[in-house]
Amino acid sequence: MEVELDNGEILMATMLGLLRNSVNRAAGVVDRKKGDLDPSRMDIDGMAAEVAFCKFQNLYPDFSISPQKLTYDCLTSDGNKVDIKQTHYPDGRLLVNPDKVESETTHYVLVIGRVPKFQMVGYAEKADVFVDENLVDLHGRKVYAITQGNLKKF
């Protein structure tokens, strides 16, 4: 399922992404993102993916601008605490840092794309993420990785 953001949603995601980046760095939250992309651009695309998922599920996004560590991105009507993971790679995997095992998150969602278009790929429940066979070495750090084919579909 593809979701396209309108101009207002793009503006909102851009402002929130930049603000969250600034607040997290000022609070000492370590940016663990790897790769050649600009961290601010990644935060904008990540926030836009959250807005796109909430639009897809008819949910209200979390607009808070407090430090984001071990938090979730939105709450569903049935109480699920969802963390949206975004990548621009068409064959990208759902990647979750090992410290997230301590978070309240119940579901992890993979969204692929960049502003303004996003593809809702699938999701995994917390218990299915943090298993030994998903732990991989990626650019010198350990992460839990799930391929698109192993995600549950919406």
C-alpha positions in Angstrom: 0.0 0.0 0.0 1.4 3.4 -1.0 0.7 6.6 1.0 1.5 10.0 -0.4 1.7 13.0 1.9 0.2 16.3 1.0 2.0 19.7 1.3 0.8 20.3 4.9 1.8 16.9 6.1 5.3 17.4 4.4 5.7 20.7 6.1 4.7 19.3 9.5 7.0 16.3 9.1 9.9 18.5 8.1 9.5 20.8 11.1 9.1 18.0 13.6 12.0 16.0 12.1 14.4 18.9 12.4 13.2 19.8 15.9 13.5 16.2 17.1 17.0 16.0 15.7 18.0 19.2 17.5 16.4 18.1 20.8 17.9 14.6 20.7 21.4 15.9 20.1 21.1 18.6 22.8 19.9 15.9 25.2 22.8 13.6 24.4 20.8 10.9 22.7 23.3 9.2 20.4 22.4 9.1 16.7 23.1 5.4 15.7 22.2 5.8 12.1 24.9 4.7 9.7 25.4 5.5 6.0 26.1 8.5 3.8 22.8 10.3 4.2 22.5 13.6 6.1 21.2 12.9 9.6 18.7 15.8 9.4 17.4 14.4 6.1 17.0 11.0 7.7 15.1 12.5 10.6 12.8 14.3 8.2 12.1 11.1 6.2 11.7 9.1 9.4 9.1 11.6 10.8 7.3 11.7 7.4 7.2 7.9 7.4 5.5 8.1 10.9 2.9 10.6 9.5 2.4 8.3 6.5 1.8 5.2 8.6 -0.6 7.1 10.9 -2.5 8.4 7.8 -2.6 4.8 6.5 -4.0 3.5 9.8 -6.2 6.5 10.6 -4.2 7.2 13.7 -2.9 10.4 15.3 0.9 10.8 15.2 3.0 11.6 18.2 4.0 15.3 17.8 6.0 15.5 21.0 9.4 17.1 20.8 11.0 15.5 23.8 14.2 13.3 23.6 13.3 10.1 21.7 15.0 7.1 23.3 13.3 3.8 23.8 10.0 5.4 22.9 7.3 4.3 20.4 5.9 6.4 17.6 2.1 5.9 17.9 -0.6 4.1 19.8 -3.3 2.1 18.1 -6.9 2.0 19.2 -6.3 -1.5 20.6 -3.3 -0.4 22.7 -0.4 -1.5 20.5 2.7 0.7 20.8 4.2 1.0 17.4 7.7 2.0 16.3 8.0 2.9 12.6 11.3 2.2 10.9 11.9 3.9 7.6 14.4 3.2 4.8 14.8 4.5 1.3 16.2 1.2 0.0 13.6 -0.8 -2.0 14.9 -4.1 -0.6 15.5 -2.7 2.9 15.0 -4.7 6.0 13.3 -3.9 9.3 16.3 -2.9 11.6 15.9 -2.6 15.3 18.7 -1.7 17.8 19.3 -4.3 20.6 18.6 -1.7 23.3 15.0 -1.5 22.1 14.3 -4.8 23.8 13.9 -2.6 26.9 11.3 -0.3 25.3 7.5 -0.5 25.7 7.1 -1.0 22.0 4.8 -3.9 21.0 5.1 -3.7 17.2 7.7 -2.6 14.7 6.7 -1.4 11.2 8.8 -1.2 8.0 8.0 1.8 5.8 10.0 2.3 2.6 10.3 5.6 0.7 11.2 9.3 0.9 9.1 12.4 1.1 6.4 12.5 -0.2 5.7 8.8 -1.1 5.9 5.8 1.3 5.2 2.1 0.9 3.7 0.3 3.9 5.7 -3.0 3.8 4.8 -4.9 6.9 5.3 -5.4 10.6 6.7 -7.7 13.3 5.6 -8.2 16.9 8.3 -7.5 19.5 8.6 -11.2 20.4 9.4 -12.0 16.8 12.1 -9.3 16.5 14.4 -10.1 19.4 15.4 -13.6 18.6 19.0 -14.8 18.0 18.5 -15.7 14.3 17.6 -12.0 13.6 20.8 -10.6 15.2 23.3 -9.5 12.5 26.4 -7.4 12.2 25.7 -4.3 10.1 28.5 -1.8 9.5 30.3 -2.9 12.6 27.3 -2.9 15.0 24.8 -5.5 16.1 21.2 -5.0 15.0 18.1 -7.2 14.7 17.2 -7.4 11.0 14.1 -8.9 9.4 13.7 -9.3 5.7 10.5 -8.0 4.0 9.4 -11.6 3.2 9.4 -12.4 6.9 7.2 -9.5 7.9 3.5 -9.8 8.5 1.3 -7.9 5.9 -1.3 -5.4 6.7 
